Amino acid sequence: MYYIGIDLGTSAVKLLLMDETGGIANIVSRAYPVSFPRPGWSEQAPADWWAAVGDGIPELLAGFDAEQVKGIGAGGQMHGLVVLDKDDAVIRPCIMWNDGRTQKQVDYLNEVIGKDTLSRYTANIAFAGFTAPKLLWLRDNEPENFARIEKIMLPKDYINYKLTGVHGTDYSDASGMLLLDVQHKRWSREMLDLCGVREAQLPKLFESWQPVGTLTADIAKALGLPADVVVCAGAGDNAAAAVGCGAVGGGKCNISLGTSGTVFITSDTFGVDKQNALHSFAHADGGYHLMGCILSAASCNKWWSEEILHTDDYAAEQALIPIDKLGANDVYFLPYLMGERSPHNDPAARGAFVGLRMDTPRAALTQAVLEGVAFAIRDCVEIAKAQGVKITASTLCGGGAKSPLWRKILANVLGIPLTLPQTEQGPGYGGAMLAAVACGAYPDVRSCAESLVRARQTTEPDAALVAKYNARYAVWRKLYPALKTSFAEMEALV
């Protein structure tokens, strides 16, 4: 039997075919564009996602018996606002997770409605990327589009709708909308009223492993699949990646170095970050998790290498960094290229190199980018530690995790061992695992993870290097507060 996992990412969709033993039989990727209509804005056309999925699945199945495909599960980019009209047509491009246009609406929610009130309603405060502030922005700036809304969806839910005709979402993804009462797993009536939407406009709620439906006859024919293929609700990309890495059940941690960076800490019970710097969300295993999210992680390295150095040979650039320079770099980098979420909640934050001298070599800046992202991840870990959460080890996934040097830097900045799973396909693998549970191959998500997820290798920290990075982090963490006012003044001039 086979299961299809869909990783609906920021720049591409990655499709994988998983067999019943957890082996990956095939992988296909399809890229699509991101639009930046104004500085700090980020949009995508849902039609591009669907075209990539519809085009990629037949290629994924080439050479395999499509009749053996039993289920489909998706992990997708979170928070994006997808709005459909009465004919289920997309009203406007999706406002994406890393879009920063909603500062006015975020300030209204956090300062007028109040953070304590929001936390009581949803277990979270407002961040620029969340869905509810985008709805308020749409109501304020595009009232004609707001008036046409019949359904409000998230990106991967749009794909599930195209596959099944069902408007549904799962609790992990819905947690990031600021519309869900996370503790009680139901839509927040108070938040719906605040945003001027009706519950009928929102999708039906499911656990991640629950079937949403089966393929429509037309879609089954177009994709070359049986009509009885089960489509499960799936999960937000970070929850799906955590499943794919085995971070299932309480007391686990998974760190992702993808386009964004996340620290994902699992719990069997509901809890809220008292500092409002970490998100309190439902997990795809039926439990809960705390999550810190930095908006730019591997995307910083991509920007530095491709846009500034004009090379896509990341390994060659990193090879120029002397090993004895680890923990001894005098250049610091703030990775806030798209503003920042955790822990600063500041869309006006910007990237910066600090500490340049006339003799600063190219390699020092490359190293600073890798270290700056690692320090920002540590910011999230420190917030969790302040809540009494113990993080003694973590799994690691995402494109940045492929770099041995970056793994070494991150392990020593955090002072914990980092383990790569044997099958490192993040959200897509987790989506396929959820599909297997939906089809009855496993009784629950935990047993599926225990059966399929295996460790490949672990990067251990070195005590001497940890001490060096502790000193550098102490300097780095003072830079954002020193520049915060200047960032706001820069933003006012845009």
C-alpha positions as CSV (number, residue, x, y, z in Angstrom):
1,M,0.0,0.0,0.0
2,Y,1.1,3.6,-0.6
3,Y,0.3,6.9,1.0
4,I,0.9,10.3,-0.6
5,G,2.3,13.1,1.5
6,I,2.0,16.7,0.4
7,D,4.3,19.4,1.8
8,L,2.8,22.7,0.6
9,G,5.7,25.0,1.2
10,T,6.4,28.7,0.7
11,S,8.2,28.3,-2.6
12,A,7.3,24.8,-3.8
13,V,5.2,21.8,-3.1
14,K,7.0,18.6,-2.4
15,L,5.1,15.4,-3.0
16,L,6.2,12.0,-1.7
17,L,5.0,8.5,-2.0
18,M,5.4,6.4,1.2
19,D,5.1,2.7,1.2
20,E,3.6,0.7,4.1
21,T,7.0,0.2,5.7
22,G,7.6,3.9,5.9
23,G,10.1,3.8,2.9
24,I,9.9,6.7,0.4
25,A,9.3,5.3,-3.1
26,N,9.3,8.6,-5.0
27,I,9.5,12.3,-4.5
28,V,8.4,15.1,-6.9
29,S,8.7,18.9,-6.5
30,R,7.0,21.7,-8.2
31,A,7.9,25.4,-7.7
32,Y,5.6,28.4,-7.7
33,P,6.2,32.1,-7.3
34,V,5.7,34.4,-4.3
35,S,4.5,37.9,-5.0
36,F,5.7,41.0,-3.0
37,P,3.2,43.7,-4.0
38,R,4.7,46.2,-1.4
39,P,7.6,46.1,1.0
40,G,6.8,43.6,3.8
41,W,3.8,42.1,1.9
42,S,3.8,38.5,0.7
43,E,1.1,36.8,-1.4
44,Q,0.5,33.7,-3.5
45,A,-2.2,32.5,-5.9
46,P,-3.9,29.3,-4.6
47,A,-4.4,28.3,-8.2
48,D,-0.6,27.9,-8.4
49,W,-0.6,25.5,-5.5
50,W,-3.3,23.4,-7.0
51,A,-1.7,23.4,-10.4
52,A,1.5,22.2,-8.9
53,V,-0.2,19.4,-6.9
54,G,-2.4,18.4,-9.9
55,D,0.6,18.3,-12.2
56,G,2.9,16.6,-9.7
57,I,0.8,13.7,-8.5
58,P,0.6,11.8,-11.9
59,E,4.4,12.1,-12.2
60,L,4.8,10.9,-8.6
61,L,2.8,7.8,-9.5
62,A,4.6,7.0,-12.8
63,G,5.8,3.5,-12.7
64,F,3.8,2.6,-9.6
65,D,0.4,0.9,-9.2
66,A,-1.9,3.8,-8.4
67,E,-4.6,1.3,-7.3
68,Q,-2.5,0.7,-4.2
69,V,-2.6,4.3,-3.1
70,K,-4.9,4.3,0.0
71,G,-4.6,7.8,1.5
72,I,-3.3,11.4,1.1
73,G,-2.2,13.7,3.9
74,A,-0.9,17.3,3.7
75,G,1.3,19.5,5.8
76,G,1.1,23.1,4.8
77,Q,2.4,26.6,5.3
78,M,0.3,28.1,8.2
79,H,-1.7,31.3,8.8
80,G,-2.3,32.1,5.1
81,L,-5.7,33.8,4.4
82,V,-7.5,32.0,1.6
83,V,-11.1,33.4,1.0
84,L,-13.7,31.8,-1.3
85,D,-16.9,33.3,-2.6
86,K,-20.4,31.6,-2.9
87,D,-19.2,29.7,-6.0
88,D,-16.0,28.5,-4.1
89,A,-13.9,30.8,-6.4
90,V,-10.8,32.4,-4.8
91,I,-11.6,36.1,-4.2
92,R,-8.0,37.4,-4.0
93,P,-4.5,36.1,-3.6
94,C,-3.6,34.4,-0.3
95,I,-2.0,36.8,2.2
96,M,0.8,34.6,3.5
97,W,2.3,33.7,6.8
98,N,5.3,36.0,6.5
99,D,3.2,39.0,5.4
100,G,3.7,42.0,7.7
101,R,1.0,44.5,6.5
102,T,-1.3,44.0,9.6
103,Q,0.6,46.0,12.2
104,K,-2.3,48.4,12.8
105,Q,-4.7,45.5,13.3
106,V,-2.2,43.6,15.5
107,D,-1.9,46.8,17.7
108,Y,-5.7,47.0,17.9
109,L,-6.0,43.4,19.0
110,N,-3.1,43.4,21.5
111,E,-3.6,46.9,22.9
112,V,-7.3,47.7,22.6
113,I,-8.8,44.3,23.0
114,G,-5.8,43.3,25.2
115,K,-3.3,40.5,25.3
116,D,-4.9,38.9,28.4
117,T,-8.3,38.9,26.7
118,L,-6.9,37.4,23.5
119,S,-5.0,34.8,25.5
120,R,-8.2,33.9,27.4
121,Y,-10.1,33.5,24.1
122,T,-7.5,31.7,22.0
123,A,-4.4,30.9,24.2
124,N,-2.4,33.3,22.1
125,I,-1.8,37.0,21.4
126,A,-1.9,38.7,17.9
127,F,1.1,38.4,15.6
128,A,1.3,40.0,12.2
129,G,1.3,36.7,10.4
130,F,-1.8,35.3,12.0
131,T,-5.1,35.0,10.1
132,A,-7.4,37.1,12.3
133,P,-5.4,40.3,11.8
134,K,-5.5,39.7,8.0
135,L,-9.3,39.4,8.2
136,L,-9.4,42.7,9.9
137,W,-7.1,44.2,7.4
138,L,-9.3,42.9,4.6
139,R,-12.4,44.4,6.2
140,D,-10.6,47.8,6.6
141,N,-8.9,47.9,3.2
142,E,-10.8,45.7,0.8
143,P,-14.4,45.9,2.1
144,E,-15.9,44.7,-1.2
145,N,-13.8,41.5,-1.1
146,F,-14.6,41.0,2.6
147,A,-18.3,41.2,1.9
148,R,-18.0,38.4,-0.7
149,I,-16.4,35.9,1.7
150,E,-18.3,32.6,1.9
151,K,-15.5,30.4,3.2
152,I,-12.3,31.2,5.1
153,M,-9.5,28.6,4.6
154,L,-5.9,27.9,5.2
155,P,-3.5,26.9,2.3
156,K,-3.4,23.1,2.7
157,D,-7.1,23.1,3.4
158,Y,-7.7,24.6,0.0
159,I,-5.8,21.6,-1.5
160,N,-8.0,19.2,0.5
161,Y,-11.1,21.1,-0.7
162,K,-10.0,20.7,-4.3
163,L,-9.4,17.0,-3.7
164,T,-12.6,16.2,-1.8
165,G,-15.0,19.1,-2.1
166,V,-15.1,19.4,1.7
167,H,-14.3,22.6,3.5
168,G,-12.3,21.4,6.5
169,T,-9.3,22.1,8.6
170,D,-7.4,20.5,11.5
171,Y,-6.8,21.8,15.0
172,S,-3.0,22.3,14.7
173,D,-3.4,24.6,11.6
174,A,-6.5,26.3,13.0
175,S,-4.6,27.1,16.2
176,G,-2.6,29.7,14.2
177,M,-5.6,31.6,13.0
178,L,-6.3,33.4,16.3
179,L,-9.9,32.3,15.8
180,L,-9.7,29.0,17.7
181,D,-10.2,28.4,21.4
182,V,-7.2,26.1,21.5
183,Q,-7.8,24.7,25.0
184,H,-11.3,23.5,24.2
185,K,-10.7,22.9,20.5
186,R,-13.6,25.0,19.2
187,W,-14.0,28.2,17.3
188,S,-14.0,31.2,19.6
189,R,-17.3,33.0,19.4
190,E,-15.7,36.1,20.8
191,M,-13.0,36.2,18.2
192,L,-15.5,35.6,15.4
193,D,-17.6,38.5,16.6
194,L,-14.5,40.7,16.8
195,C,-13.6,39.9,13.2
196,G,-17.1,40.2,11.9
197,V,-17.3,36.6,10.6
198,R,-19.8,33.8,11.1
199,E,-19.0,30.3,12.2
200,A,-20.6,29.0,8.9
201,Q,-17.8,30.8,7.0
202,L,-15.2,28.7,8.8
203,P,-14.2,25.1,7.8
204,K,-15.3,22.1,9.8
205,L,-12.8,21.1,12.5
206,F,-11.0,17.7,12.5
207,E,-8.1,16.0,14.3
208,S,-5.2,15.8,11.9
209,W,-5.5,12.0,11.3
210,Q,-9.3,12.1,10.8
211,P,-10.6,11.5,7.2
212,V,-12.1,14.7,5.7
213,G,-13.5,12.7,2.7
214,T,-12.5,10.8,-0.4
215,L,-11.5,12.0,-3.8
216,T,-14.2,13.4,-6.0
217,A,-14.9,11.3,-9.2
218,D,-13.5,14.0,-11.5
219,I,-10.3,14.5,-9.4
220,A,-9.7,10.8,-9.1
221,K,-9.9,10.5,-12.9
222,A,-7.7,13.5,-13.5
223,L,-5.0,12.3,-11.1
224,G,-5.2,8.6,-12.1
225,L,-6.2,7.5,-8.6
226,P,-9.0,5.3,-7.2
227,A,-12.0,7.3,-6.1
228,D,-11.9,5.7,-2.6
229,V,-8.6,7.3,-1.7
230,V,-9.0,8.7,1.8
231,V,-7.9,12.4,2.4
232,C,-7.1,13.2,6.0
233,A,-7.3,16.6,7.6
234,G,-3.5,16.9,7.7
235,A,-1.7,19.5,9.8
236,G,0.1,22.8,9.8
237,D,3.6,22.3,8.4
238,N,5.4,22.5,11.8
239,A,3.1,19.9,13.4
240,A,3.3,17.7,10.4
241,A,7.1,18.0,10.5
242,A,7.1,17.1,14.2
243,V,5.2,14.0,13.4
244,G,7.6,13.1,10.6
245,C,10.5,13.5,13.0
246,G,8.9,11.5,15.8
247,A,8.2,14.4,18.1
248,V,4.9,12.8,19.2
249,G,3.7,12.6,22.8
250,G,4.7,14.9,25.6
251,G,8.2,16.1,26.4
252,K,9.7,16.1,22.9
253,C,11.3,18.9,20.9
254,N,11.8,19.3,17.1
255,I,13.6,22.2,15.5
256,S,13.1,23.2,11.9
257,L,15.5,25.1,9.8
258,G,13.3,25.7,6.8
259,T,12.3,29.0,5.2
260,S,11.3,30.0,8.7
261,G,12.7,28.5,11.8
262,T,10.7,26.9,14.6
263,V,11.2,25.3,18.0
264,F,8.4,22.9,18.6
265,I,7.9,21.5,22.1
266,T,5.3,18.8,22.7
267,S,3.0,18.4,25.7
268,D,0.2,16.0,26.6
269,T,-1.6,18.8,28.4
270,F,-2.6,22.3,27.5
271,G,-0.4,25.2,28.6
272,V,0.2,28.9,27.8
273,D,3.4,30.9,27.6
274,K,3.0,33.6,30.3
275,Q,5.4,35.9,28.4
276,N,3.2,35.7,25.2
277,A,6.4,35.1,23.1
278,L,5.6,31.4,22.2
279,H,2.5,30.1,20.5
280,S,0.3,27.7,22.3
281,F,-1.2,25.4,19.7
282,A,-2.9,22.0,19.3
283,H,-0.6,19.2,18.0
284,A,-1.3,16.7,15.2
285,D,-1.1,13.8,17.7
286,G,-4.2,15.0,19.6
287,G,-2.1,16.8,22.3
288,Y,-0.7,20.3,22.4
289,H,2.6,22.1,21.9
290,L,4.4,25.4,22.5
291,M,6.2,26.8,19.5
292,G,8.6,29.7,18.9
293,C,8.9,30.8,15.3
294,I,11.5,33.0,13.6
295,L,10.3,34.3,10.2
296,S,13.7,33.9,8.4
297,A,15.9,30.9,8.9
298,A,17.3,29.0,5.9
299,S,15.9,31.8,3.8
300,C,18.6,34.1,5.3
301,N,21.3,31.8,3.9
302,K,19.5,31.6,0.5
303,W,19.3,35.4,0.4
304,W,23.0,35.9,1.4
305,S,24.3,33.2,-1.0
306,E,22.1,33.8,-4.0
307,E,21.1,37.4,-3.9
308,I,24.3,38.9,-2.5
309,L,27.1,36.5,-3.4
310,H,25.3,35.2,-6.6
311,T,26.0,31.6,-5.9
312,D,23.9,28.6,-5.1
313,D,26.9,26.5,-4.0
314,Y,26.2,26.8,-0.3
315,A,28.7,24.1,0.7
316,A,31.5,25.9,-1.1
317,E,30.8,29.1,0.8
318,Q,30.7,27.3,4.1
319,A,33.9,25.5,3.3
320,L,35.7,28.8,3.5
321,I,34.9,29.1,7.2
322,P,37.8,28.0,9.4
323,I,36.7,25.5,12.1
324,D,38.8,27.5,14.6
325,K,36.7,30.5,14.0
326,L,33.6,28.8,15.4
327,G,32.6,30.6,18.6
328,A,35.2,33.3,17.7
329,N,33.5,35.4,15.0
330,D,33.4,39.2,15.6
331,V,30.7,39.7,13.1
332,Y,27.1,39.4,14.2
333,F,23.9,39.1,12.1
334,L,20.3,39.8,12.9
335,P,18.2,37.5,10.7
336,Y,15.1,39.7,10.7
337,L,14.7,40.0,6.9
338,M,10.9,39.7,7.1
339,G,10.5,41.3,10.5
340,E,10.3,39.0,13.4
341,R,7.8,37.0,15.3
342,S,9.2,35.1,18.3
343,P,10.1,36.6,20.7
344,H,9.9,40.2,19.5
345,N,6.6,40.3,17.6
346,D,8.0,43.2,15.5
347,P,7.2,43.4,11.8
348,A,9.4,46.5,11.6
349,A,12.6,44.6,12.6
350,R,15.2,44.3,9.9
351,G,18.3,42.3,9.1
352,A,21.7,43.8,10.1
353,F,25.4,42.9,10.1
354,V,27.2,44.4,13.1
355,G,30.9,44.4,13.8
356,L,32.4,44.8,10.3
357,R,36.0,45.9,10.0
358,M,38.2,46.7,7.0
359,D,39.8,43.2,7.3
360,T,36.5,41.3,7.7
361,P,36.6,38.4,5.2
362,R,33.7,37.1,3.1
363,A,33.6,33.9,5.1
364,A,33.0,35.8,8.4
365,L,29.7,37.2,7.0
366,T,28.6,33.7,5.8
367,Q,29.4,32.4,9.3
368,A,27.5,35.3,10.9
369,V,24.4,34.5,8.9
370,L,24.5,30.8,10.1
371,E,25.2,31.9,13.7
372,G,22.6,34.7,13.7
373,V,19.8,32.2,12.8
374,A,21.1,29.9,15.5
375,F,21.1,32.7,18.1
376,A,17.5,33.6,17.1
377,I,16.5,29.9,17.6
378,R,18.1,30.1,21.0
379,D,16.0,33.1,21.8
380,C,12.9,30.8,21.5
381,V,14.5,28.1,23.6
382,E,15.4,30.6,26.3
383,I,11.8,31.7,26.5
384,A,10.7,28.1,26.9
385,K,13.3,27.5,29.6
386,A,12.0,30.6,31.5
387,Q,8.6,28.8,31.6
388,G,10.2,25.8,33.3
389,V,10.4,23.7,30.2
390,K,13.4,21.4,30.1
391,I,14.9,20.9,26.6
392,T,17.8,18.4,26.8
393,A,17.8,17.2,23.2
394,S,16.0,17.8,19.9
395,T,15.3,16.3,16.5
396,L,16.2,18.6,13.5
397,C,14.6,19.0,10.1
398,G,14.4,21.5,7.2
399,G,16.7,22.4,4.4
400,G,19.2,24.1,6.7
401,A,19.6,20.8,8.6
402,K,21.4,19.3,5.6
403,S,24.5,21.5,6.4
404,P,26.9,19.6,8.8
405,L,28.5,23.0,9.7
406,W,25.1,24.6,10.5
407,R,24.2,21.5,12.6
408,K,27.4,21.9,14.5
409,I,26.9,25.6,15.1
410,L,23.3,25.1,16.3
411,A,24.1,22.2,18.6
412,N,26.7,24.3,20.3
413,V,24.7,27.5,20.4
414,L,21.9,25.6,22.1
415,G,24.2,23.2,24.1
416,I,22.1,20.1,23.3
417,P,22.4,17.1,21.0
418,L,20.5,17.4,17.7
419,T,19.4,14.2,15.9
420,L,18.5,13.9,12.2
421,P,15.8,11.3,11.5
422,Q,16.6,8.6,9.0
423,T,13.8,9.9,6.7
424,E,14.2,13.7,6.7
425,Q,11.2,14.9,4.6
426,G,9.5,17.0,7.3
427,P,5.9,17.9,6.6
428,G,5.4,15.6,3.6
429,Y,6.5,12.5,5.5
430,G,4.3,13.6,8.5
431,G,1.4,14.0,6.1
432,A,1.8,10.6,4.7
433,M,2.0,9.1,8.2
434,L,-1.2,10.9,9.2
435,A,-2.8,9.4,6.1
436,A,-1.7,5.9,7.1
437,V,-3.4,6.4,10.5
438,A,-6.5,7.7,8.7
439,C,-6.6,4.5,6.7
440,G,-6.4,2.3,9.8
441,A,-2.8,1.1,9.2
442,Y,-2.0,2.3,12.7
443,P,-4.3,2.9,15.7
444,D,-2.9,6.3,16.5
445,V,-0.2,8.8,15.6
446,R,2.2,7.8,18.4
447,S,2.2,4.1,17.4
448,C,2.8,5.2,13.8
449,A,5.8,7.3,14.8
450,E,7.2,4.6,17.0
451,S,7.0,2.2,14.1
452,L,8.4,4.3,11.3
453,V,10.7,7.1,12.6
454,R,14.4,6.1,13.1
455,A,17.4,8.2,14.0
456,R,20.1,8.7,11.4
457,Q,22.8,10.6,13.2
458,T,23.3,12.9,16.1
459,T,25.4,16.1,16.5
460,E,26.7,16.4,20.0
461,P,27.8,19.7,21.5
462,D,31.3,20.4,22.7
463,A,31.6,22.0,26.2
464,A,34.4,24.4,25.2
465,L,32.6,25.6,22.1
466,V,29.3,25.9,24.0
467,A,31.1,28.2,26.5
468,K,32.4,30.4,23.6
469,Y,29.0,30.6,22.0
470,N,27.4,31.5,25.3
471,A,29.6,34.6,25.4
472,R,28.8,35.5,21.8
473,Y,25.1,35.0,22.4
474,A,25.3,37.4,25.4
475,V,26.5,40.1,23.0
476,W,24.2,39.2,20.1
477,R,21.0,39.4,22.2
478,K,21.7,43.0,23.1
479,L,21.7,44.1,19.5
480,Y,18.0,44.1,18.7
481,P,17.0,46.2,21.8
482,A,19.7,48.7,20.8
483,L,18.3,48.9,17.2
484,K,14.6,48.6,17.8
485,T,13.9,52.3,17.8
486,S,15.9,52.8,14.7
487,F,14.0,50.0,12.9
488,A,10.7,51.7,13.8
489,E,12.1,55.0,12.5
490,M,13.2,53.3,9.2
491,E,9.7,51.8,8.8
492,A,8.1,55.2,9.3
493,L,10.0,56.5,6.3
494,V,8.9,53.8,3.9
